[in-house]
Amino acid sequence: MPQTEPSFTYRSLHGLPEVAGLGTIKEMMKPGLAVADVVDFLKRCHYSLQRLWRMLLSRITAEPVYELKMAWSRHAYLCSENITALRDRVAEMRHPPLGLEKVPHDALRLFFDEIQTAPTTPDFSAGSIASMRAPSSVSMGRSMSASARGSHCERSSSRASRKT
């Protein structure tokens, strides 16, 4: 007996976007990323935030400009909050050991080593700003296939990683 796709006649209330604007209901029903792929992405985000957190804290005492000290301490606090949230999320998705202390990729380690050894404050600031964007967007682009862009699991994880 041939299978037929169910027909949907869903209309949102007052023209609000379907599924909170993440996509259509049909897109949300497609298979998304595997749990292992999402865990790998979250581990990369965790590593990136942890390195950024350590770099920001290590620069505070040597910085003479008060406003930069306050900005770096605020961002270090935000990183620590997200580090905790990502650790909890990985623990929910995976059995121990979590493996969060491992470097996910040598290029990522080298990327943060270069930022950490920046000789001037403007170079460090530019690198730390780039680090808040680059690793998550690069790894997100690699880990998402065209069919997985509507995945519930991936969407919630990418939303959590964009809080910083």
N, C-alpha and C positions, 0 to 999 in steps of 0.2 A: 504494500500500500504506500503510495508516494506521500511524503511529508509536505505539508504546505505551511508557509510562514503565517503566523497569526497576523491579522490586520489590526492596526492600531488607529483609533479615531480619537485619540486624546487631544484635547485642546486645553491649553493652560488658562487659568483664571486671569481675566483682565489683560491678556496678552503678555503675561510674565514669561521669561525664558524657561524652557523646559529644563528639568533636572538642574536647577539653580544656575543655568547658563554654561554648564560644562559640556553640553552637546545635546543631541536628540536622544530619545528613548531607544531608538534602534541602534544608535552608536553605543549606548551604554550596555546593551545586551550582547555585544560582540566580546569574544574572549580578549583579555588584555595581557599584561605582562605576567610572567610567572612570579611566584613569591620569591624565588631565589634572585631574580633580576631586580626586584624592588629592594630586597635586603642589600644587595650589592650597591645599589644607588644610595640607599640610606647610610651605608657604611662610608661611602665616599664623602657624603655630606657631613657626617659626624667627624671624620678625619679632618676635613677642611675647616670646620668650625673650631675644632679643638686646636689646630695649629694657629688659626687666626687669634683665638682667645689667648694662647700663650704668647704670641708675638705682641699683641696689644699690651698685655700686662708687663712684659719685659721692657717696653719702651717708656712706660709712664714715668718712672723715676728719673730718667735721663733727659726728659723733655722740659725745657725751661718755660714754654708757653702754657699758661694755665688753661686756656680754652681747649688746647689739644689734649692736655691731660684729662680734662673732663669728658671730652668727646671719646677718647680712647677707653676710659673707664666705663662709660655708658655702653659702648659697643661690646666691650669685654663682658659686661653683665648680660647683654642680650645674647651673646654667643653662648654663655654658660647656661642660660635658660633653654636655648635650643639644643644644646648638647644633651642635657638631661632628657628633654622630650624625645630626641632621636634614639637615645639609649633605651628608653622605655618602649618605644615603638619597635625597635629591632628585637627586644626581649619578648614582645608579644608575638612576633612573627616567627621566631626561631628558638630552638632549644639551646641551652647553654652548652658549650662555651660560645659566647657571642663573637669573639674575635675582633672586637673594636680597637684593640691596641695595635693591631697589625696595620702596616702601611698598605693601602689598597693598590697603589701603583707607584712605581719608582719615579715616573714623570711628575706625579702629584707632589711627592716628597721634594723633588728638585725645584719645582715651582715655588713652594713655600720656603725652601732654603734660600732661594734668590731674593725673595721679598724680605726675609728676616735679616739678611746681610746688606740691605740697602744702606748706602753711606750717608744719605741725607734724609731729613724729615719729609721734604716733598716727594722724594722717591719712595720712601716707605708708605706714605699716605696714598700715593697713586697705586702702588702695588697692593696695599691692603684693600683698597676699594675694588680693584680688579679681582682680587681673590674672593670677594663676596659674591661676584657675579660669575666668573669664569668656570670654576670647577663644577658647579651644579648645572650650568647650562650646557657645558660640553658633555658631561656624562649623561645628562638628560637626553641630549640629541643622539648620542650613541646608543643608549639603551632603549629608546622608543622606536618601534617600527610604525609604519603608517597605520596599520590596523590596530595598534595598541594605544593610539592617542586618546581614545575615549575610555580608557580603563579606570574603574572606580579607585582601585588601589593606587595606581600611579598618580592620579589626580590629587588624591588626598595627601600623598607623600610629597608631591612637588609643591603643593600649597603650604605644607608645613615647612619645607625648606626655604620658602621665599619670605618668611617672617622677619629675617634679619635685614 
